[in-house]
Each structure stands twice: as structure tokens, then as C-alpha cells.
Amino acid sequence: MVGILIAVFTFTFVQQFLYPEAHQDRHTKTILQQFASIKQFDASSLRLDAWQWSWELIKEKPIFGVGIGNWKINILKHENQQNSGFIYMCKAHNDFLETVAETGAFGGLLFLGLFAAILWNFLRYYYLWKKNDPDNLLKYLFLAAAGVSFYSVDASFNFPADRPEVLLLFALFIAIGISSAFRQKREIRNYAYETEKVLFANIGINKIASFLAIVLLFLSAWILYLNFQSSKTQRIVYQEIKAGFLKEKSEKIISGFPFIPNISIWGESISTLKARYLINEGKNQEAIELLRTEDLNPYDARREFFMAMAFNNLKDYDNALFYSETAVKLKPNYFENLYLVVSILEKKGDYERASAYCDAYLKTNKNNIQAWLITSNLHIQNKNFDKATRIINEALKNFPQDKNLFQQQQNLNHKLNIEPNSAIFKQVNDYFQKQRYSQAIPVLDKFLEKAPDNAYAYEIHSFSLELNLQLY
């Protein structure tokens, strides 16, 4: 009890007074503020998506689940099909769904059983003993029942199992409920205690159990220490990734990670974190060797993307294409990888495959101007001018003021109208430059019959008519 209270007050004191005042994220909020911040739905419906994906995981492995801590890994098979970046959901925002998905139906029932048993025990005691409470337990049973009830609300929408200060309170409520239940059965408990005392005295199990408990505590403390060391380096990497600039040396990052854990708190392989820094320093072959034998998450595309980047930097385009195409299958909406695939296929002159990738991307990603430009340019290079024209026209409907799209339209117009009739157009320009407007006009009429969509020709035609009238 004292340990829990010290932990809660220490945590609250640190986040309230030692964090920077301008740092206003969830880590600086008090416990009550975190409860008050619960929202049923996010504007982006991410929680609804997480709940739906969790249900899919439950249906896939209903008995044993995907394993403790593996929600953030297995969820990527669903999330990556629509997520366009590498900022992932590492929690389900619902402890009940996440627990069932990770531990299966049996584990989920045990978790729900904690809540059900404490609530049931309080209600049973209230109706049977509210007028006669010889042990004065009702207030403790009520505190435990109220505590787990409030916790269950937060557990249904946020991620309390990931917040130590809330989890400490949960442990306190559970402990009060359990100890009160044992107090109700003190006679049975006393009998059991005497029985156990005799048994332990006879075979010395208490000494063995105490020794094993101490060994396990030291092992646990060592593992937590390694996790703490890893978390410090993860924090450095996370801040630099968010800032968009990696400034730390790869040697420092690599040496800062112990051998466990091998997955970051946000679900990325530690090896890919190291590979980021190696590639950033041009150590591409080292990054490839680091990632080649590792495949911790078959649903994450980061390993394949960094392998493709490293091979591309080494100008090994065959391997780069293999890994980048694999990454596209895993994560079809990530534009940077699409751009890598397309650039490699362009080097190989395979415009048809490159444009097919872009067409598939544009079906679900219509707000990326660069994607429209690249796709239209690929169709132009592949001499698929009708498709290029449709793409540019559709893009201009979405972005009518974009100068690059307008320039692309002009370039396509030149390729379609000017280049096939360059001889006629050269003759028009010659007449126009020599101010022989009467001769330029019929040639322009002939040119416009062949290129009726050329705005520049209409402009010259207009000037020629006006200047010809002025001469006469």
C-alpha cells in the first residue's frame, strides 16, 4: 500500500512540476485530467478502425490469440492496407479487445473475471450484509467495485494498461477487492493457513519458494533495466524521426540498444532503427547485412523499404526493385516507396509496369499532386497520350490552380499538337516573324485543322488577323 502510494504521488509530482511547462501532451496531465479526456470517437475514426482490426485478429486466432504484446505487430496486416505513413497505432484503445486478441478467449475471460468477481462480490455482500456488517467490509468492497468500474470506462476507450499511474490504481483496486474477499472467509483462510504452515514446515517448500521468488525478482529487475536502457535510445531516435533529420552517429545509436527488446514501443524492429542511421551515413552494405537475416514482423514494410533504399544507393537495381515491390504489396499507400519503385522501373525503361503501380495508387490517393504528375508523365513516356490527357484533366479538376499541372498540360499539348505538325508550325512562325500575316493566316487555318486544341496557335491566329487589318 505504501509502495503504491509513493509511486502514484512521485509520478504525479514529476509530471506536474518537472516536465517543461510548454510540453502539454498526455504525459503532463493528472490522473483526473486523463479520465476527463476520454472521447468516444476520434475525428479520424482511428479507434473504430482499431476495434474492427482487433475483431479480425480475434476471429483469426480465437483460442490462443496472437500472443502478449503482439497486437501492434499483427494489426499491421490490416492497418498497412490503408495507412499511408509509418506512424502506427501501437494500442487498440480498448484493453478488453486487445487482451482477447492477444491471449485468446480464455485469457480474455480471465481478464473480465477480475471485474466481474469484484462487482459480484460487492453486490452479494451489500444485499446480504448491508444491515449487519460485523467486519466493516462494505466500504472497502464498494471502493474496489467503484474503482474497477471507472477503470473499465477508461480501458474501453483509451490505453490505461499502457499508463503506469493508472495501472497502479487498478492494482490497488484489485488488491482491495481480493483482500476483502479473503477477509469475508477468514475462518476458511485461517484453516488453510494452518494447513499450509504444516505442509511447508514438513517439506521446506517455503524456503524453496522464497529463493525462487528472489531469483525471479532479480531477473525481472535486470530485464527492466535493459528495457529502460533501450527506451532511452528509442526516445532519441523517435524525436529525430519526428523532426525529419537524423543527427546522431550510427555508432552511438547501435551501441545504445541492448540485445533485448528487439521491437520498439511503437512496433518497429530495432534493427530497422539502426539501419536508418547506417543508410543516413552511406553505410548501405552494413545496413543490408543487418537486415538480411531478420524478419521479425512479416506485416511491416519498413525492413523491405530500407533494404530497397540501401540496394538502390549501391546501384543494385534488381535487388532494389525486388524489395521495393515487396514493400508496395505490404503497404500500397506509402508514396515514398512507390516513388522508389517507379524510379527504378524508369531506369529499366519499363514504363508500363511503372504506370500500372501509379494508376493503382491514384485509385485511393487522390490528394497527392506529385503522384498525378508522375503518373501522367509515365503515360506520356509510354506514348499512352489518351490516358495521360485524362489523368491531367482529372488532376486539374482537383487542383485547378496548380502551376505544375498546368505546365504538364502544356507539355502534353506540345507533344500532341506541335511535334507531329512541326513543319507547318515552323512555316507559321516564319511568316509571323517576317510580318507576312496574310500568308500566315491560311497556313494557321491548316495547322488548326490538324491541332484544334492548341491554344498558342489560336493566339497567333488572332494576332495575325488583327495586324493584317491594321496593315490594310
C-alpha positions as CSV (number, residue, x, y, z in Angstrom):
1,M,0.0,0.0,0.0
2,V,2.8,2.4,0.9
3,G,4.8,1.5,-2.1
4,I,1.8,2.1,-4.4
5,L,1.0,5.5,-2.9
6,I,4.7,6.6,-3.1
7,A,4.7,5.6,-6.8
8,V,1.5,7.4,-7.6
9,F,2.5,10.6,-5.9
10,T,6.0,10.6,-7.2
11,F,4.7,10.1,-10.8
12,T,2.2,12.9,-10.3
13,F,4.8,15.3,-8.8
14,V,7.3,14.6,-11.6
15,Q,4.8,15.2,-14.5
16,Q,3.3,18.2,-12.8
17,F,6.5,20.1,-11.7
18,L,9.5,18.7,-13.5
19,Y,8.2,18.4,-17.1
20,P,8.6,21.6,-19.3
21,E,5.5,23.8,-19.0
22,A,5.1,24.0,-22.7
23,H,5.0,20.2,-23.0
24,Q,1.3,19.7,-23.0
25,D,0.7,16.1,-24.1
26,R,-0.9,13.3,-22.1
27,H,2.3,12.7,-20.0
28,T,1.8,16.1,-18.2
29,K,-1.8,15.6,-17.4
30,T,-3.0,14.4,-14.0
31,I,-4.9,11.2,-13.5
32,L,-8.3,13.1,-13.3
33,Q,-7.5,15.0,-16.5
34,Q,-6.7,11.8,-18.3
35,F,-10.1,10.4,-17.3
36,A,-11.8,13.6,-18.4
37,S,-10.0,13.5,-21.8
38,I,-11.8,10.3,-22.9
39,K,-13.5,10.6,-26.2
40,Q,-15.8,8.0,-27.6
41,F,-14.7,8.6,-31.2
42,D,-11.8,10.3,-32.9
43,A,-12.4,12.6,-35.8
44,S,-10.4,10.3,-38.0
45,S,-12.3,7.2,-36.8
46,L,-8.9,5.5,-35.9
47,R,-10.4,3.9,-32.8
48,L,-13.2,2.4,-34.8
49,D,-10.6,1.0,-37.2
50,A,-8.5,-0.4,-34.3
51,W,-11.6,-2.1,-32.8
52,Q,-12.5,-3.5,-36.2
53,W,-9.0,-4.8,-36.8
54,S,-8.9,-6.2,-33.3
55,W,-12.1,-8.2,-34.0
56,E,-10.4,-9.5,-37.2
57,L,-7.5,-10.8,-35.1
58,I,-9.8,-12.4,-32.6
59,K,-11.6,-14.3,-35.4
60,E,-8.3,-15.4,-36.9
61,K,-7.0,-16.9,-33.6
62,P,-9.9,-17.1,-31.1
63,I,-8.5,-19.7,-28.7
64,F,-4.9,-18.7,-28.0
65,G,-4.7,-15.2,-29.6
66,V,-1.7,-13.7,-31.3
67,G,0.5,-13.5,-28.1
68,I,1.1,-11.0,-25.4
69,G,2.4,-7.7,-26.8
70,N,1.8,-8.8,-30.4
71,W,-1.2,-6.7,-31.1
72,K,0.9,-3.9,-32.6
73,I,2.7,-6.4,-34.8
74,N,-0.2,-8.4,-36.2
75,I,-2.5,-5.4,-36.6
76,L,-0.3,-4.2,-39.4
77,K,-1.6,-6.8,-41.8
78,H,-4.9,-4.7,-41.7
79,E,-3.6,-1.2,-40.9
80,N,-0.9,-1.2,-43.7
81,Q,-3.6,-1.6,-46.3
82,Q,-4.9,1.9,-45.7
83,N,-2.2,3.7,-43.7
84,S,-0.1,5.9,-45.9
85,G,2.7,6.5,-43.4
86,F,4.8,4.8,-40.8
87,I,3.1,6.3,-37.8
88,Y,1.2,3.3,-36.5
89,M,-1.3,2.6,-33.7
90,C,0.5,0.7,-31.0
91,K,-2.6,0.2,-28.8
92,A,-6.1,-0.8,-29.5
93,H,-7.6,1.9,-27.3
94,N,-9.7,-0.9,-25.7
95,D,-7.9,-3.1,-23.2
96,F,-10.7,-5.7,-23.4
97,L,-10.5,-6.2,-27.1
98,E,-6.7,-6.1,-27.0
99,T,-6.4,-8.6,-24.3
100,V,-8.8,-11.1,-26.0
101,A,-6.9,-10.6,-29.3
102,E,-3.5,-11.3,-27.6
103,T,-4.5,-14.0,-25.2
104,G,-7.5,-15.6,-26.8
105,A,-10.9,-16.3,-25.4
106,F,-9.6,-18.0,-22.2
107,G,-7.3,-15.1,-21.3
108,G,-10.0,-12.6,-22.1
109,L,-12.4,-14.4,-19.8
110,L,-9.9,-14.3,-17.0
111,F,-9.4,-10.6,-17.5
112,L,-13.1,-9.9,-17.5
113,G,-13.4,-12.2,-14.5
114,L,-11.4,-9.8,-12.4
115,F,-14.0,-7.1,-12.9
116,A,-17.0,-9.5,-12.7
117,A,-15.8,-11.2,-9.4
118,I,-15.2,-7.9,-7.6
119,L,-18.5,-6.4,-8.7
120,W,-20.4,-9.5,-7.9
121,N,-18.8,-9.8,-4.5
122,F,-19.7,-6.2,-3.6
123,L,-23.4,-6.7,-4.8
124,R,-23.7,-10.0,-2.9
125,Y,-22.3,-8.6,0.3
126,Y,-24.4,-5.5,0.0
127,Y,-27.7,-7.3,-0.3
128,L,-26.8,-10.0,2.3
129,W,-24.9,-8.0,4.9
130,K,-25.7,-4.3,4.5
131,K,-27.7,-4.3,7.8
132,N,-25.1,-6.4,9.6
133,D,-21.5,-5.6,8.6
134,P,-19.5,-7.1,11.5
135,D,-16.2,-6.8,9.7
136,N,-16.9,-3.3,8.3
137,L,-16.0,-4.5,4.8
138,L,-18.8,-2.8,2.8
139,K,-16.8,0.4,2.3
140,Y,-13.8,-1.5,1.1
141,L,-15.8,-3.6,-1.3
142,F,-17.5,-0.5,-2.6
143,L,-14.1,1.2,-3.2
144,A,-12.9,-1.8,-5.1
145,A,-16.1,-2.1,-7.2
146,A,-16.2,1.7,-8.0
147,G,-12.5,1.7,-8.8
148,V,-12.7,-1.1,-11.4
149,S,-15.9,0.3,-12.8
150,F,-14.2,3.7,-13.5
151,Y,-11.1,1.9,-14.8
152,S,-13.2,-0.2,-17.2
153,V,-14.5,3.0,-18.8
154,D,-11.0,4.3,-19.4
155,A,-9.9,0.8,-20.5
156,S,-12.7,0.8,-23.1
157,F,-11.6,4.0,-24.9
158,N,-8.0,4.9,-24.1
159,F,-5.0,2.8,-23.2
160,P,-4.7,2.6,-19.4
161,A,-2.7,-0.6,-19.4
162,D,0.0,1.4,-21.1
163,R,0.0,4.1,-18.4
164,P,1.8,3.2,-15.1
165,E,-0.1,5.6,-12.9
166,V,-3.5,4.3,-13.9
167,L,-2.3,0.7,-13.8
168,L,-1.1,1.3,-10.2
169,L,-4.6,2.4,-9.2
170,F,-6.0,-0.6,-11.0
171,A,-3.7,-2.9,-9.0
172,L,-4.8,-1.1,-5.8
173,F,-8.5,-1.6,-6.5
174,I,-8.0,-5.3,-7.4
175,A,-5.9,-5.8,-4.2
176,I,-8.6,-4.2,-2.0
177,G,-11.2,-6.4,-3.6
178,I,-9.2,-9.6,-3.2
179,S,-8.2,-8.9,0.4
180,S,-11.7,-8.0,1.3
181,A,-13.0,-11.3,-0.2
182,F,-10.4,-13.2,1.9
183,R,-11.4,-11.3,5.0
184,Q,-15.0,-12.5,4.4
185,K,-13.8,-16.1,4.6
186,R,-11.3,-15.6,7.5
187,E,-12.2,-18.9,9.1
188,I,-11.6,-20.8,5.9
189,R,-8.5,-18.7,5.3
190,N,-7.2,-19.4,8.9
191,Y,-7.7,-23.1,8.4
192,A,-6.0,-23.1,5.0
193,Y,-3.1,-21.1,6.6
194,E,-2.6,-23.6,9.3
195,T,-2.7,-26.5,6.8
196,E,-0.1,-24.7,4.6
197,K,2.1,-24.0,7.6
198,V,2.3,-27.6,8.5
199,L,2.9,-28.6,4.9
200,F,5.7,-26.0,4.4
201,A,7.3,-27.0,7.7
202,N,7.4,-30.6,6.6
203,I,9.0,-30.3,3.2
204,G,10.6,-26.9,3.3
205,I,8.7,-25.5,0.3
206,N,8.6,-22.1,1.8
207,K,12.4,-21.8,1.6
208,I,12.5,-23.0,-2.0
209,A,9.7,-20.7,-3.0
210,S,11.4,-17.7,-1.3
211,F,14.7,-18.5,-3.1
212,L,12.9,-18.8,-6.5
213,A,11.0,-15.6,-5.9
214,I,14.2,-13.7,-5.1
215,V,15.9,-15.1,-8.2
216,L,12.9,-14.2,-10.4
217,L,12.8,-10.7,-8.9
218,F,16.5,-10.1,-9.8
219,L,15.9,-11.5,-13.3
220,S,12.9,-9.2,-13.7
221,A,14.9,-6.2,-12.4
222,W,17.7,-6.9,-14.9
223,I,15.2,-7.2,-17.8
224,L,13.5,-4.0,-16.8
225,Y,16.9,-2.3,-16.6
226,L,17.7,-3.4,-20.2
227,N,14.3,-2.2,-21.3
228,F,15.0,1.2,-19.7
229,Q,18.3,1.5,-21.5
230,S,16.6,0.7,-24.8
231,S,13.8,3.1,-24.1
232,K,16.3,6.0,-23.7
233,T,17.8,5.3,-27.1
234,Q,14.3,4.8,-28.6
235,R,13.4,8.2,-27.4
236,I,16.3,9.8,-29.1
237,V,15.5,8.0,-32.4
238,Y,11.8,8.9,-32.1
239,Q,12.5,12.6,-31.7
240,E,14.8,12.7,-34.7
241,I,12.4,10.7,-36.9
242,K,9.7,13.2,-36.0
243,A,12.0,16.1,-36.7
244,G,12.8,14.6,-40.1
245,F,16.6,14.8,-39.5
246,L,18.9,12.1,-38.2
247,K,21.9,13.8,-36.5
248,E,23.2,11.2,-34.0
249,K,26.1,9.0,-35.2
250,S,25.2,5.4,-36.0
251,E,27.8,4.0,-33.6
252,K,26.0,5.8,-30.7
253,I,22.6,4.5,-31.7
254,I,23.7,0.9,-32.3
255,S,25.7,0.7,-29.0
256,G,22.7,2.3,-27.1
257,F,20.5,-0.7,-27.8
258,P,20.9,-3.8,-25.6
259,F,20.2,-7.2,-27.1
260,I,16.6,-7.1,-25.8
261,P,14.0,-5.9,-26.6
262,N,14.1,-6.3,-30.4
263,I,10.9,-4.4,-31.1
264,S,10.4,-0.7,-30.2
265,I,7.5,0.6,-28.2
266,W,5.8,1.7,-31.4
267,G,6.2,-1.7,-33.1
268,E,9.3,-1.1,-35.3
269,S,12.1,-3.5,-35.4
270,I,15.2,-2.3,-33.5
271,S,17.3,-3.4,-36.5
272,T,15.4,-1.1,-38.9
273,L,16.0,1.8,-36.4
274,K,19.8,1.0,-36.6
275,A,19.6,0.7,-40.4
276,R,18.1,4.2,-40.7
277,Y,21.3,5.6,-39.3
278,L,23.6,3.4,-41.3
279,I,21.9,4.4,-44.5
280,N,21.9,8.0,-43.5
281,E,25.8,7.8,-43.2
282,G,26.1,5.9,-46.5
283,K,26.9,2.6,-44.8
284,N,24.5,0.8,-47.1
285,Q,26.2,-2.6,-47.2
286,E,26.2,-2.7,-43.4
287,A,22.5,-1.9,-43.3
288,I,21.8,-4.7,-45.8
289,E,23.8,-7.3,-43.7
290,L,22.0,-6.2,-40.6
291,L,18.5,-6.6,-42.1
292,R,19.1,-9.5,-44.5
293,T,18.6,-12.3,-41.9
294,E,15.9,-10.5,-39.8
295,D,12.2,-10.7,-40.4
296,L,10.6,-10.0,-37.0
297,N,7.4,-8.7,-38.4
298,P,6.1,-10.2,-41.7
299,Y,3.4,-7.5,-41.9
300,D,5.7,-4.4,-41.6
301,A,7.2,-2.9,-44.8
302,R,10.0,-0.9,-43.1
303,R,12.6,-3.7,-43.4
304,E,11.8,-4.1,-47.1
305,F,11.8,-0.4,-47.7
306,F,15.2,0.2,-46.1
307,M,16.6,-2.8,-47.9
308,A,15.4,-1.3,-51.2
309,M,16.9,2.1,-50.3
310,A,20.3,0.5,-49.5
311,F,20.4,-1.5,-52.7
312,N,19.3,1.5,-54.7
313,N,22.1,3.6,-53.2
314,L,24.5,0.9,-54.2
315,K,23.0,0.9,-57.8
316,D,22.0,-2.7,-57.4
317,Y,18.6,-2.0,-59.1
318,D,17.5,-5.7,-59.4
319,N,17.5,-6.3,-55.7
320,A,16.2,-2.8,-55.0
321,L,13.3,-3.5,-57.3
322,F,12.6,-6.8,-55.6
323,Y,12.4,-5.3,-52.1
324,S,10.5,-2.2,-53.1
325,E,7.9,-4.2,-54.9
326,T,7.5,-6.4,-51.8
327,A,7.1,-3.3,-49.7
328,V,4.4,-2.0,-52.1
329,K,2.4,-5.2,-51.6
330,L,2.7,-4.9,-47.8
331,K,2.0,-1.1,-47.8
332,P,0.4,0.0,-51.0
333,N,-0.3,3.7,-50.0
334,Y,3.2,4.7,-48.9
335,F,4.2,7.2,-51.6
336,E,8.0,7.3,-50.9
337,N,8.2,3.6,-51.7
338,L,6.0,4.0,-54.8
339,Y,8.4,6.7,-56.0
340,L,11.3,4.4,-55.4
341,V,9.7,1.6,-57.4
342,V,8.8,3.9,-60.3
343,S,12.2,5.5,-60.5
344,I,13.9,2.0,-60.7
345,L,11.4,0.9,-63.4
346,E,12.0,4.1,-65.3
347,K,15.8,3.4,-65.3
348,K,14.9,0.0,-66.8
349,G,12.6,1.6,-69.4
350,D,9.6,-0.4,-68.1
351,Y,7.1,2.5,-68.2
352,E,4.1,0.2,-68.5
353,R,4.7,-1.5,-65.1
354,A,5.6,1.8,-63.5
355,S,2.4,3.5,-64.7
356,A,0.4,0.5,-63.5
357,Y,1.7,1.0,-60.0
358,C,0.8,4.7,-60.2
359,D,-2.7,4.0,-61.5
360,A,-3.3,1.7,-58.6
361,Y,-2.0,4.2,-56.1
362,L,-4.2,7.0,-57.5
363,K,-7.4,5.0,-57.0
364,T,-7.2,5.6,-53.3
365,N,-4.8,8.6,-53.0
366,K,-6.2,11.5,-55.0
367,N,-4.7,14.3,-52.9
368,N,-1.1,13.8,-53.8
369,I,-0.2,16.3,-56.6
370,Q,3.2,14.7,-57.2
371,A,1.5,11.4,-57.8
372,W,-0.7,12.9,-60.5
373,L,2.4,14.5,-62.2
374,I,4.5,11.3,-62.1
375,T,1.6,9.2,-63.4
376,S,0.8,11.5,-66.3
377,N,4.5,11.7,-67.2
378,L,4.9,7.9,-67.2
379,H,1.9,7.6,-69.6
380,I,3.5,10.2,-71.8
381,Q,6.8,8.4,-71.9
382,N,4.9,5.2,-72.7
383,K,3.1,7.1,-75.5
384,N,-0.3,6.5,-73.9
385,F,-1.4,10.0,-74.6
386,D,-5.1,9.5,-74.2
387,K,-4.6,8.2,-70.7
388,A,-2.2,11.0,-69.9
389,T,-4.7,13.6,-71.1
390,R,-7.5,12.0,-68.9
391,I,-5.2,12.0,-65.9
392,I,-4.1,15.6,-66.3
393,N,-7.7,16.8,-66.8
394,E,-8.8,14.9,-63.7
395,A,-5.9,16.3,-61.7
396,L,-6.7,19.9,-62.8
397,K,-10.3,19.4,-61.5
398,N,-8.9,18.6,-58.1
399,F,-6.1,21.2,-58.2
400,P,-7.2,23.9,-60.7
401,Q,-4.6,26.4,-59.5
402,D,-1.5,24.2,-59.6
403,K,1.1,25.6,-61.9
404,N,3.0,22.3,-62.3
405,L,-0.1,20.5,-63.5
406,F,-0.9,23.3,-66.0
407,Q,2.7,23.1,-67.3
408,Q,2.3,19.4,-67.7
409,Q,-0.8,20.0,-69.7
410,Q,1.1,22.5,-71.9
411,N,3.9,20.0,-72.4
412,L,1.4,17.3,-73.4
413,N,-0.3,19.7,-75.8
414,H,3.0,20.5,-77.4
415,K,3.8,16.8,-77.8
416,L,0.4,16.0,-79.3
417,N,-0.1,19.1,-81.5
418,I,3.2,20.8,-82.2
419,E,5.6,18.0,-82.7
420,P,3.6,16.0,-85.3
421,N,3.0,19.2,-87.3
422,S,6.3,20.9,-86.6
423,A,6.9,21.6,-90.3
424,I,3.7,23.5,-90.7
425,F,4.1,25.3,-87.4
426,K,7.7,26.4,-88.4
427,Q,6.2,27.9,-91.5
428,V,3.6,29.8,-89.5
429,N,6.4,31.2,-87.2
430,D,8.5,32.2,-90.2
431,Y,5.6,34.2,-91.7
432,F,4.7,35.7,-88.4
433,Q,8.2,36.8,-87.6
434,K,8.5,38.4,-91.1
435,Q,5.2,40.2,-90.6
436,R,3.7,38.4,-93.6
437,Y,0.4,38.0,-91.8
438,S,-1.8,37.5,-94.9
439,Q,0.3,34.4,-95.8
440,A,0.4,33.2,-92.2
441,I,-3.4,33.1,-91.8
442,P,-4.2,30.3,-94.3
443,V,-1.3,28.2,-93.0
444,L,-2.6,28.7,-89.5
445,D,-6.0,27.6,-90.6
446,K,-4.4,24.4,-92.0
447,F,-2.5,23.9,-88.7
448,L,-5.6,24.3,-86.6
449,E,-7.4,21.7,-88.6
450,K,-4.8,19.2,-87.5
451,A,-4.3,20.6,-84.0
452,P,-7.7,22.1,-82.9
453,D,-6.7,22.1,-79.2
454,N,-3.6,24.3,-79.5
455,A,-4.2,27.5,-77.6
456,Y,-1.0,29.1,-78.7
457,A,-2.0,28.7,-82.4
458,Y,-5.3,30.4,-81.8
459,E,-3.4,33.3,-80.1
460,I,-1.1,33.7,-83.1
461,H,-4.1,33.5,-85.4
462,S,-5.9,36.2,-83.6
463,F,-2.8,38.5,-83.7
464,S,-2.3,37.8,-87.4
465,L,-5.9,38.8,-88.2
466,E,-5.6,42.0,-86.2
467,L,-2.2,43.0,-87.5
468,N,-3.2,42.2,-91.1
469,L,-6.2,44.5,-90.8
470,Q,-4.0,47.3,-89.4
471,L,-1.7,46.9,-92.4
472,Y,-4.6,47.4,-94.9
